[in-house]
C-alpha cells in the first residue's frame, strides 16, 4: 500500500504546481494584457494551491476553513468568468455594428 500513497502524494504535488503555474500565467495576463480578470484568476488559483498545500502537508491544520477557502476561490472565479463573458459580448456587439453586406462587398 505504501507505493500507492506515494503516487497519490506525487500527483497532489504536481496538481499544486499546475495551480501555481496557472496563477503565474494569470498575473501575466493581468499585467501584460491589461485584463483585470487575470488578477481574479491568479487569486483563485493561489487560494487553490494554498488550500491544497496545507491539506497535503498538514491535513489537520484547518479542516473547517478548507471549505471556506474553496467557496471564496470559487466565487472569485465565477466573477472572473463573468468578466470574460461580458468582454466577449462587447466584442460581438462591436463587430455586429458593421453591415454584413458591406463587409461581403469589401471581400470581393
N, C-alpha and C positions, 0 to 999 in steps of 0.2 A: 504493500500500500504506500510506502514511502515515495517511490518514484512518481506515483500519480499526484501526490500532494506537491512535489517539486515542479511538475509540469503545470499544474494549476497556478502555482505561485509565479512561475515564469510568464505564463500567459497574462496574469494580472499585471505584472510589471511592464510587459510590452504594451498592454492597454493604457496604462498610466503614461507611458512615454508617448503614445499616439495622442492622448488627450493634451499633453504638453505641447506637442508639435502643432496641433490644431490651434491652441491658444496663441502660439507664436505667429503662425500664419495669419490669424485673425487680427493681431496687432499690426502686422504689415499691411493688411487690407485697410485698417483704420487710418494708419499714418500715411501710407503711400498713395492710396486711392481716395482718401478723404471720405470714407464711408463710416458714419457713426455706428452702424450696426456691427462693425468689426470689433469695437470695444465690448459690446454686449456678448458677442460670441466668445471673445477672449476671456471675459469674466466667467461666463458659463463653464467653459472647459477647464479653466483654472480651478473653479469650485469642484468640478467633477474629479480632477486629478487630486486635489487636496482631500476630498472625501474618500476616494478610493485608496489613496496612500495611507491615510490614517486607519482606514478599515483593514487594510492589508497588513500593516506593520504594527498596529496597536489596536486590535479589534474591540477591546473593552473600554477604550478611552471615552467615547461618547456615542453610544448606540442610539440614543433618542435624538440627538442633534443631527445624525446622519440623514434622517428623513427630512428634516427641516432644510438642510443644505441642498438636498436634491430638489425639494419643492421650490426653493428660491432660484436655483440654477435653471430649472425648467421654465419658470415664469419669465426669467430674463431671456431665455432662448425663444420663447413664444413671442415676446416683444420684438426681438431681433428679426425673426422671420416675418412678422407683421410689417416691419420697416422695409424689408426687402420686397415684399409683396406690393406695398404702396409705391415703392420706387419703380418697380416693373410696370405698374399700371400707369404711372406718369409717362413712361417711355411709350407705351402703347397708345395713349391718348395723343401724345405729341406726334407720333407717326401717323395717326389716323386723321390728323388735320389736313393732310395733303390729299388732293383729288386723285383717286386711283387711275382715272382715265388720263390725266395729265402725266402721271408717273409712267404709264404704259407708252404714251407718245414719246417721252424722253428716251425710253429704252430702244426705240427704233431708229 
